[in-house]
Amino acid sequence: MSSHANSLDRISLDSLRAYVLKEEKFVCLTAYDASFAQILDDNHVDIVLVGDSLGMVFQGHASTLPVSLDDMIYHCQAVARGLRRALLMADMPFMSDASPQQALKNAARLMKEGGAQIVKLEGGAVMAETVALLSSRGIPVCVHLGLLPQSINKLGSYRVQGRDEASAQHILDDARTLEQAGADVLLLECVPTDLASMVVKNATVPVIGIGAGQACNGQVLVLYDMLGITPGKRPRFSHDFLAESGSVSAAIAAYAEAVRTGKFPGLQHSFK
């Protein structure tokens, strides 16, 4: 276990940068209520993400699109009550960031009302102006690249992104543009491991992966996936830690340890 995992200090962006400098992995999971949030916090999860994935695993929708800003604020408030140490990240739900000014207003609500410390938005270079505005107003931003669940109706299916040379270069260019615009963290979902490695190599900010291989500085999973309680088929990049741990708390501890030691993700959780 890393030295950071033993610290009781509140996690900040500086903490994440320190992980990267020391070449230590950091740990992220989703949560949607105070009880799970406290268990994650007690087991040294560094970032708790209130994801719009709640639309699927909590509300029962077929996608993340129906989730409202008020839904996100409500769940952020609940999660914030369960945290003492972890950094609280919140998704900007579908079309809550349709313009830079709208994004500024809604991100402010997530922070002021919900207690979020960093907001996450989906999209490539088209979001550069929005990222720059939020950053200039003191709002930390994580940008989500690769597979974009909010774009499912355009993508047609949840599939790996960046496998051909042109789309891989597009993701690399987007990452560079958004970092220059002021993004504090990048998140890569469902991209080939070689592409993720290139993004990490070129980035000067922490990079979180989900289905993006071991090169990423941190890893995130949907909590319900890693506990094996998501209905239906779980993503290939996930792993059921509860099945081999015996309790929710032990499963989360096992996940955190596996991320920090590099045992997770394995090749079976990654894409070429």
Number of C-alpha atoms within 10 A of each C-alpha: 14 14 8 18 17 10 11 12 12 12 18 17 16 9 16 26 18 14 19 19 11 10 10 20 27 28 24 28 23 27 26 25 18 18 15 20 27 20 19 28 20 18 20 23 26 26 25 29 29 30 23 28 26 22 20 17 20 12 13 12 14 10 19 22 19 16 20 17 19 15 14 25 23 16 20 29 20 21 26 24 14 19 21 16 21 26 23 28 26 28 26 23 25 19 14 18 19 11 12 18 14 14 20 19 13 20 29 19 17 25 20 12 14 22 20 28 19 24 24 22 27 21 19 21 19 11 20 21 16 24 28 19 17 24 17 12 11 10 21 21 26 26 27 23 23 28 23 20 21 20 17 15 11 9 13 8 11 14 15 16 21 20 16 9 9 10 13 21 14 15 23 22 15 22 27 18 17 26 23 15 20 23 24 23 25 26 25 29 23 26 26 22 21 16 24 29 17 14 23 22 12 12 17 16 19 24 27 29 27 25 30 28 29 24 22 25 25 24 28 25 21 21 24 20 21 24 21 17 13 16 11 7 8 15 16 12 22 23 20 17 21 20 13 10 16 10 13 17 16 16 20 25 19 18 30 26 22 18 23 20 13 13 12 22 22 15 14 13 18 20 19 12
